């Protein structure tokens, strides 16, 4: 099982009130990994990233997707390694250009799985 697949499994187990659909799509390049639907009837997308350092790699298509769809899109990053203070971080898709350049130095909108879960549960409320 790959690192992003493991992150998806953790996120799915930690957010039982969200219906997740994993997007396995080769025809629409840049499409985020997940489509989520919360109990408020709100749809959103999530791109998953796992890193051993502070840099996050995005394809030009992923960047283009988030630039053209800046609302209700998110990037969840898991930082692996012993020096990772904030293992799970979530960023708004609208900041993908800064995130691509600065990596995990950029201030996240949510730190930790608890904060991520609560934020996603409240979307659209």
C-alpha positions in Angstrom: 0.0 0.0 0.0 1.4 3.4 -1.0 1.9 6.3 1.3 -1.0 8.4 -0.1 -3.3 5.3 0.1 -2.4 4.9 3.8 -3.1 8.6 4.4 -6.5 8.1 2.7 -7.3 5.1 4.9 -6.4 7.2 8.1 -8.5 10.1 6.9 -11.5 7.9 6.1 -11.4 6.2 9.5 -11.0 9.5 11.3 -13.9 11.2 9.5 -16.8 8.7 9.5 -19.4 11.4 8.9 -17.9 12.2 5.5 -18.7 10.2 2.4 -15.4 9.8 0.5 -15.0 8.9 -3.1 -11.4 8.2 -4.2 -11.0 9.6 -7.7 -8.9 7.2 -9.9 -8.9 9.2 -13.1 -6.5 9.2 -16.0 -8.7 11.2 -18.3 -8.8 14.4 -16.3 -5.2 15.1 -15.3 -4.7 17.2 -12.2 -8.0 16.1 -10.6 -7.6 15.8 -6.8 -7.5 12.4 -5.1 -10.7 12.6 -3.2 -14.3 13.9 -3.5 -15.9 14.5 -0.1 -19.5 15.0 0.9 -20.3 16.0 4.5 -23.6 16.0 6.5 -24.3 19.6 5.6 -24.7 18.5 1.9 -21.4 20.1 1.0 -19.1 18.7 -1.7 -15.3 19.4 -1.7 -12.1 18.0 -3.1 -8.9 17.0 -1.4 -5.5 16.4 -2.8 -3.3 14.1 -0.6 0.4 14.5 -0.3 3.0 12.7 1.8 6.5 14.0 2.3 9.6 13.1 4.2 10.8 16.7 4.1 9.2 20.1 3.8 8.7 20.2 0.1 5.5 19.1 -1.7 5.6 18.2 -5.3 2.7 19.1 -7.6 2.3 18.5 -11.3 1.5 21.6 -13.5 -2.0 20.0 -14.0 -2.6 19.8 -10.2 -1.6 23.4 -9.8 -3.8 24.5 -12.7 -6.8 22.6 -11.2 -6.5 24.4 -7.9 -5.9 27.8 -9.5 -9.0 27.4 -11.6 -11.0 25.9 -8.8 -10.0 27.9 -5.7 -13.1 27.3 -3.6 -13.9 24.1 -1.7 -10.6 22.5 -2.7 -8.0 21.4 -0.1 -4.6 19.8 0.2 -3.9 17.5 3.1 -0.2 16.8 3.7 1.3 14.2 6.0 4.9 14.9 7.0 6.8 11.7 7.9 9.9 11.5 10.0 11.0 12.2 13.6 11.3 16.0 13.1 7.8 16.4 12.0 6.1 18.7 14.6 2.8 19.0 12.8 2.4 15.7 11.1 -1.0 16.4 9.5 -1.6 19.8 7.9 -4.4 21.1 5.6 -4.1 24.0 3.2 -6.7 25.7 1.0 -6.4 24.8 -2.7 -6.3 28.5 -3.5 -2.8 28.7 -2.0 -1.3 25.9 -4.1 1.2 28.3 -5.9 2.7 29.4 -2.5 2.6 25.9 -1.2 4.4 24.6 -4.2 7.2 27.1 -3.6 7.4 27.2 0.2 6.2 23.8 1.1 5.3 23.1 4.7 6.9 26.5 5.7 3.5 27.9 4.6 1.0 28.4 7.4 -1.7 25.7 7.2 -5.4 26.5 7.8 -5.6 23.3 10.0 -3.0 21.5 12.1 -3.7 17.9 13.2 -6.3 15.4 12.3 -8.8 16.7 14.9 -8.7 20.2 13.5 -8.9 18.9 9.9 -11.9 16.7 10.8 -13.7 19.5 12.6 -13.1 21.9 9.7 -14.4 19.5 7.1 -17.4 18.6 9.2 -18.3 22.3 9.4 -18.0 23.1 5.7 -21.2 24.6 4.4 -22.8 25.0 7.8 
